[in-house]
Each structure stands twice: as C-alpha cells, then as structure tokens.
C-alpha cells in the first residue's frame, strides 16, 4: 500500500527551549539469568571524566516501610513488575542507565544500545494479563508493524513514537514484554503546567497542532484510529542526546534514591527537563486498525465523542473530535466539557453541554442509536431533565480577539459536528488558516 499525500505541508520552524525540570511522565505500559551487570555502573565508586576523577556520591537508601513509586499504585503486586536493576544488560546489548517512570502496566527506563551507542527508552511491561495490559502492548506492536509494512511516502511518521524493537524476558512472576523506543521528553500535560498560567501561547498551540495533525493524517490514511488523543499522549521530542547523557551523568555522580528489598530494588525516577524537539504522538495501546467501523467504549472520559457516548459505530473521526477538545486543555485553561453530576461522570450532562455548543443534532444522527430516545424526542428536541447550559463556543473561547478569535472558532466549527462524516479530516485541518497564521498576532 502506497500512501502519498496530495497536500504539500508548509511548516514554520518549531523552536523553543525552557530550562525547567519536570519528572518524566509515567507510562502504562531474558530471564533473570539472561541479564548481566555492568561493573562500570553498578560497582564503580569513581567516575573518570576529562582526565579527572570525580568521587561518586552514595545513593540514598529509603526505609522499607515508605512506599515508593509503583508501590503506591492501587492493587500493586511486586511480582507483576520485573525487578530491573541499574546496570542490567538485556539481550547482551541494552544497558539500563536510569529509571524514567512507571505506570499501571510497566516501568520505563533509559538505556544505552551497547552496539551503536544510542540512547533508547525501554518499557518493561508487567506480567499481569488483566485490565487490558497485554492487549495494550500488543496494539503498540501491531500499529508499528502496520505502519512500517506500508510503502509510506508521508512526513507524518516523524511525529509518531513507534516501537523500534520488542523482546520477551522472564521474571519471578512470569513473562514480560519489553518495548524499545527512541527516547523523548515530557508529556504535553507536564509541559503545559510549566507555562505561565498553565497555558500554551497561540504560536506554540498552532505549531503543535500542525505537526500532530500531520502524524494523525498518516494514521488515518493507513486506517488506524488512535482513540486516546490527549496532552498525556503527546511528548516533547529531543533534538540532541545531550539531555540523556546528562541523566546518565547524574545517575553516576548523584545516584537516585532507592529501596533495596530482598528480591528487588525500587528506584526513584529521574526528573526530565524541557527539551527542544517537535511534538510526538505516542501510546497506541488503545488503537484500532482497519477500515470497518468500530464499536465499544473508548476515549478519555471528558474527550468522548457523541457517537461513543451513545453507543454508535465510530471511526477515525473520533480522533478529530479529540483534537478540538484538547484546545481547552492546552490553550484555554480548563476543560471544554465538565460532564459531571455530584462529581460523577454523567452522560446526560455531557450531551447537554454538547447541545449548548453545537445546537440540536440532525435526525440522521438520532436514527443511529436507540439511546437517543432517552434524550431527544422525534423532532430532535431535548427532553432530558438536565437543562441545556447557556454557553457557546464563542463565549467559551476567551483568549483571542478579532480575527484570531474568528479563525479559531472557524477551526473548531470544522470539528464539532454531530455527524462524524461532516468533521474535517486531519489533512484538511493541517492547512486551516488558523494554523497557517503569521506568528505576530496577539494572545491575550
């Protein structure tokens, strides 16, 4: 399958650099006898650099009764996690340098490829099979294989974090899938939180959206639906490996705090500075592949498209819906949809807020699900008990004025449509006038 874009992508430079440290994001996602230890990292008490000897600090040992990192997860079971130790070398090639993060389904490590000298991110998945953990890692692998198997002539692949290699190791609890990636920086959630008032400026939003939409266009042309687009699943890239060499140096000179237990050592993750690369879409654990329509409950709670809430079939246009909702998370300083009653997610409230922003749905939409009868009558009038909020996209978008405001509203109007087939494609949105604006216009 050959994918060629008819659109010529015109991009502005993507440049920023802020020296603000943040913790690397938590990530979801060889038998012990197969690994070996590297004395240079695990045993040495001195570091030789530029002809001088630097005394290595002692690591901080934490008491056993203090929960650390993955131990604080609900339903934590130590045997679910492979007992990675700094200095371990897997497959006689990938040496563990530092811990970067953890999640329900994995621990994440910075490692070095001893064959080529490159830094890589190693995700060691838990051996737990419930909660879809195995399916998520399988999807990650399937998406990478699907994209690389296509004869692609498309710039979008550089904005997708795809698996480089997978392998399996065995620990006390069973089998663990290991995934290798090109290392990246922090999530856009963390990056946003580092900005003034926890909001991106307009130029950065435009640059980010243009590049992520190019990556999304490749996914959609290859019949892949991401299903989980949010700031948590967009990473800052890293142009230079120097940020990772600094982490390696830091671990040697100032070893991370840790708990040394009978069967494992649990390490504190390293912080991650803001990097200067382009954004990268990640986490394909919930992705669906195929041209047919799909069914099922997907998407983050407040990002759900109306067709998902109402149990209709859905396709790649749910990703486009997420792109619109994400404007509020990144740029407007809050959520577009609150969708809560008594602090509990409520579909009726969610749909009422959608009606306020988009007006009543057309008959052709209402006919697609019996669930619609609970909220609308045969004429498409709202009959549910929850009142329609007094709001509109025009009033909810508050940061821009004049032509900037008009262009952003026009961009959003191409996205927020009841009928998925009426939403713009990723390729169409990439060249929307709002994203092609000069940088000089003002953000309030």
C-alpha positions in Angstrom: 0.0 0.0 0.0 1.5 3.3 -1.0 0.4 6.4 0.9 1.2 9.7 -0.9 -0.2 13.0 0.3 -1.8 15.3 -2.2 -1.3 18.2 0.2 2.0 20.0 0.4 2.7 20.6 4.0 4.0 24.0 4.7 5.6 24.3 8.2 7.0 27.1 10.3 10.1 26.4 12.4 9.4 24.7 15.8 11.8 26.2 18.2 11.6 26.6 22.0 13.8 25.9 24.9 12.9 26.4 28.6 15.3 25.2 31.4 12.5 24.0 33.7 12.9 20.4 35.1 9.9 18.1 35.3 9.5 14.4 36.1 9.4 12.2 33.0 5.8 11.1 32.5 4.5 7.8 33.9 4.0 5.2 31.3 1.4 2.5 31.1 2.8 0.0 29.8 15.6 -12.6 29.0 15.0 -14.4 32.2 16.9 -13.0 35.2 19.7 -15.4 34.3 19.9 -13.8 30.8 20.8 -10.4 32.1 24.3 -9.4 33.2 25.5 -6.5 35.3 27.8 -3.7 34.1 30.5 -3.0 36.7 31.1 0.5 35.3 27.6 1.5 36.5 26.7 -0.8 39.4 30.1 -1.3 41.1 32.3 1.7 40.5 32.8 4.3 43.2 34.6 6.8 41.0 33.8 8.4 37.6 36.7 9.4 35.4 35.9 12.4 33.1 38.1 14.7 31.1 41.2 13.3 32.9 39.9 14.0 36.4 38.4 11.6 38.9 35.0 12.5 40.3 34.0 10.9 43.6 30.6 9.3 43.2 28.1 10.1 45.9 26.4 7.4 47.9 22.8 6.7 47.0 20.1 7.4 49.5 18.6 4.3 51.0 14.9 4.6 51.8 13.3 2.7 54.7 11.3 -0.4 53.8 8.0 1.0 55.3 8.0 4.0 52.9 6.1 3.3 49.7 8.0 4.4 46.6 6.7 5.0 43.0 4.9 1.9 41.7 4.3 0.7 45.3 1.7 3.4 45.6 -0.4 2.1 42.7 -3.8 0.6 43.6 -3.6 -3.2 43.7 0.2 -3.2 43.5 1.7 -6.6 43.4 5.5 -6.7 43.3 5.6 -9.9 41.2 3.8 -8.1 38.4 6.8 -5.9 37.8 10.1 -7.2 36.5 12.9 -6.5 39.1 15.1 -4.3 36.8 18.3 -3.1 38.3 20.6 -0.3 37.1 23.4 -1.7 35.1 21.4 -4.7 33.8 22.1 -5.6 30.2 19.3 -7.2 28.2 19.8 -9.3 25.1 23.6 -8.7 25.5 23.0 -5.2 24.1 20.7 -2.8 26.0 22.2 -1.5 29.3 19.9 0.1 31.9 21.1 3.6 32.9 18.3 5.3 34.9 14.7 5.0 35.7 12.4 7.4 33.9 8.9 6.5 35.1 6.3 3.9 35.8 2.6 3.2 35.4 0.0 0.6 36.0 1.3 -1.6 33.2 5.0 -1.0 33.0 8.2 0.5 34.3 10.2 2.8 32.0 14.0 3.1 31.8 16.7 5.0 30.0 19.1 2.5 28.4 22.1 2.6 26.0 22.5 0.4 23.0 26.0 -1.0 23.5 26.2 -1.9 19.8 25.7 1.5 18.4 26.0 3.8 21.5 22.5 5.3 21.1 20.1 6.1 24.0 16.8 4.3 24.0 13.7 4.1 26.2 12.9 0.7 27.5 9.4 -0.1 28.6 9.2 -3.3 30.6 5.6 -4.4 30.8 4.1 -6.1 33.8 3.2 -9.8 33.5 -0.3 -9.1 34.7 -2.8 -10.1 32.0 -6.0 -8.4 33.3 -7.0 -4.8 32.7 -6.0 -5.0 29.1 -2.3 -4.7 29.8 -1.4 -7.4 27.4 -3.7 -6.0 24.7 -2.2 -2.6 25.0 1.4 -3.7 24.4 0.1 -6.0 21.5 -1.6 -3.0 19.9 1.6 -0.9 20.2 3.5 -3.6 18.3 0.7 -4.1 15.8 0.5 -0.4 14.9 4.3 -0.1 14.4 4.3 -3.2 12.2 1.3 -2.0 10.2 2.8 1.4 9.5 6.2 0.1 8.6 4.8 -2.6 6.4 3.1 0.1 4.3 5.0 1.7 1.4 4.7 5.2 3.0 5.8 8.4 1.4 4.5 10.7 4.1 6.1 13.1 6.6 3.9 12.1 9.4 5.9 9.2 10.7 8.4 11.5 12.3 5.6 12.7 14.6 4.7 9.3 15.8 6.5 7.4 18.5 6.7 3.8 17.2 8.3 0.8 18.7 11.8 0.1 17.4 12.1 -3.4 18.8 10.3 -5.8 21.1 11.6 -8.9 23.0 10.5 -11.0 25.9 12.1 -11.6 29.3 11.1 -13.9 32.2 10.9 -12.9 35.8 9.6 -14.4 39.1 6.0 -13.6 38.2 6.2 -14.8 34.6 6.7 -13.4 31.1 7.3 -9.7 30.4 7.2 -8.0 27.1 9.9 -5.3 26.5 9.4 -2.5 24.1 12.2 -0.2 22.8 11.6 3.4 21.6 13.5 6.5 20.6 13.7 8.5 23.9 11.5 11.6 24.1 10.8 14.3 26.6 7.9 15.0 29.0 4.2 14.9 28.1 2.3 18.0 27.0 0.4 17.9 30.2 3.6 18.5 32.1 4.9 21.0 29.5 1.6 22.9 29.7 1.9 23.0 33.5 5.3 24.6 33.2 4.0 27.6 31.2 2.6 30.9 32.5 -0.9 30.3 33.8 -0.6 26.7 32.7 -1.5 27.5 29.1 0.4 27.4 25.8 0.7 30.6 23.8 -1.0 30.8 20.4 2.0 30.3 18.3 3.0 27.1 20.2 -0.5 25.8 20.0 -0.5 26.3 16.2 2.8 24.7 15.7 1.9 21.7 17.9 -1.4 21.2 16.2 0.0 21.4 12.7 2.6 18.7 13.3 0.4 16.4 15.3 -2.2 16.6 12.6 0.4 15.6 10.0 1.1 12.5 12.1 -2.6 11.8 12.6 -3.2 12.1 8.9 -0.7 9.2 8.3 -2.5 7.1 10.9 -5.9 7.8 9.3 -4.7 7.2 5.8 -3.5 3.8 7.0 -6.8 3.1 8.7 -5.5 3.4 12.2 -7.7 5.1 14.9 -5.7 6.3 17.9 -8.7 6.6 20.2 -6.8 8.2 23.1 -5.5 11.6 21.9 -4.9 14.0 24.8 -2.0 16.0 26.2 -0.9 12.9 28.2 -0.2 11.1 24.9 1.8 13.8 23.2 5.5 14.1 24.1 8.1 16.7 23.5 10.8 15.5 21.2 14.5 15.7 21.9 16.8 17.0 19.1 20.0 16.3 21.0 21.1 13.2 23.0 22.8 15.6 25.5 19.7 15.6 27.7 20.0 11.9 28.2 23.8 11.9 28.7 23.1 14.4 31.5 20.7 11.9 33.1 23.4 9.2 32.8 26.0 11.5 34.3 23.6 12.5 37.1 23.0 8.8 38.0 26.7 8.2 38.2 27.5 11.3 40.3 24.3 11.5 42.3 22.7 8.1 42.3 18.9 8.0 42.6 17.3 7.2 45.9 16.1 3.7 46.2 14.7 0.9 48.4 16.7 -2.3 48.5 14.4 -5.2 49.2 15.0 -8.9 49.4 14.0 -9.6 45.8 14.3 -6.3 44.1 15.4 -2.7 44.2 12.9 0.1 43.7 14.3 3.3 42.3 13.1 6.9 42.3 12.6 8.2 38.8 14.8 10.9 37.3 13.3 14.3 36.5 13.2 15.4 32.9 14.0 18.9 31.6 12.0 20.6 28.9 13.5 19.5 25.6 13.7 21.4 22.3 12.3 18.9 19.8 9.0 18.7 17.9 5.9 17.0 19.4 5.4 13.3 19.0 2.1 11.4 19.3 2.5 8.3 21.5 0.7 5.4 23.2 -1.1 3.3 20.6 -2.3 0.8 23.3 -5.9 1.6 22.6 -5.6 1.9 18.8 -7.8 0.1 16.3 -6.7 -0.9 12.9 -9.0 -1.5 9.9 -11.3 0.3 7.5 -14.5 -1.0 9.0 -16.5 0.9 11.7 -15.8 0.0 15.3 -17.9 -0.4 18.4 -17.1 -0.1 22.1 -16.3 2.5 24.8 -13.1 4.3 24.0 -11.5 7.7 24.6 -10.8 9.5 27.8 -14.0 10.4 29.8 -14.2 14.1 29.0 -12.9 13.6 25.5 -15.6 11.2 24.4 -17.3 12.0 21.1 -21.1 11.9 21.0 -21.2 8.7 18.9 -19.1 6.9 21.6 -21.4 8.1 24.4 -24.5 6.9 22.6 -23.1 3.5 21.7 -23.0 4.1 17.9 -20.4 2.8 15.5 -17.4 5.1 15.3 -14.4 5.6 13.1 -11.2 7.7 12.8 -13.3 10.9 13.2 -13.3 10.4 16.9 -9.7 11.4 16.9 -10.7 14.7 15.2 -13.2 15.3 17.9 -10.3 14.9 20.5 -8.2 17.4 18.6 -11.0 20.0 19.2 -11.5 19.2 22.9 -7.7 19.4 23.5 -7.7 23.1 22.6 -9.2 23.8 26.0 -6.7 21.6 27.9 -3.7 23.2 26.2 -4.8 26.8 25.4 -8.0 27.9 27.2 -7.0 27.0 30.8 -9.7 24.4 31.6 -12.0 21.7 30.3 -14.4 22.2 27.4 -16.8 19.6 28.9 -17.3 19.2 32.6 -19.8 16.3 32.2 -20.2 15.7 36.0 -23.1 15.5 38.4 -22.2 15.2 42.0 -18.6 14.6 41.0 -19.6 11.6 38.9 -19.3 11.3 35.2 -22.8 11.8 33.7 -23.6 11.1 30.0 -26.8 13.3 30.2 -24.8 16.3 31.4 -22.1 15.7 28.8 -24.7 15.6 26.0 -26.5 18.7 27.3 -23.2 20.6 27.1 -22.7 19.4 23.5 -26.2 20.7 22.6 -25.3 24.1 24.0 -22.2 24.3 21.8 -23.5 22.7 18.6 -27.3 23.0 18.7 -29.7 20.1 18.4 -28.5 17.0 16.4 -29.9 16.2 13.0 -32.5 13.5 12.5 -29.9 11.4 10.6 -27.8 11.3 13.7 -30.6 10.5 16.1 -31.6 7.5 14.0 -28.3 5.8 14.6 -28.9 4.7 18.2 -31.9 3.8 20.3 -30.2 5.6 23.2 -31.1 8.9 21.6 -34.7 8.4 22.6 -33.7 8.9 26.2 -32.5 12.5 25.5 -34.4 13.8 22.4 -37.9 13.4 21.0 -38.9 12.6 17.5 -38.4 16.2 16.4 -34.9 16.3 17.9 -35.9 18.5 20.9 -34.1 17.9 24.2 -36.4 16.1 26.7 -33.9 15.0 29.4 -34.1 16.6 32.9 -30.7 18.2 32.7 -31.0 21.8 31.5 -29.0 23.0 28.5 -26.3 25.3 29.8 -26.2 28.8 28.5 -22.9 28.8 26.6 -21.5 28.7 23.1 -18.1 28.2 21.5 -18.0 32.0 21.0 -18.3 32.7 24.7 -16.1 29.7 25.8 -13.2 30.8 23.7 -11.9 33.8 25.7 -8.2 34.3 25.0 -8.2 35.6 21.5 -9.8 38.7 19.9 -10.7 39.9 16.5 -9.5 37.9 13.5 -7.6 35.5 15.7 -10.8 34.7 17.6 -12.8 34.3 14.4 -10.2 31.9 12.9 -10.0 29.7 15.9 -13.8 29.5 16.0 -13.9 28.5 12.4 -11.2 25.9 13.0 -13.3 24.4 15.8 -16.5 24.6 13.8 -14.9 22.1 11.3 -14.5 19.7 14.2 -17.5 20.0 16.4 -20.2 18.3 14.3 -22.7 15.7 15.4 -22.2 13.7 12.2 -18.7 12.3 12.1 -18.6 12.4 8.3 -19.1 16.1 8.4 -15.9 16.7 10.5 -12.9 17.9 8.7 -10.0 15.4 8.1 -6.6 15.8 9.7 -5.2 16.7 6.4 -7.8 19.5 5.8 -7.2 20.9 9.3 -3.4 21.0 8.8 -3.8 23.8 6.2 -6.6 25.6 8.0 -6.0 29.4 8.1 -5.8 29.4 11.9 -2.8 27.1 11.8 -1.2 28.9 8.9 -1.3 32.4 10.6 1.8 34.5 11.0 3.3 34.4 14.5 3.0 38.1 15.1 -0.7 38.2 16.2 -1.5 38.7 19.8 -2.6 36.3 22.5 -4.4 37.9 25.4 
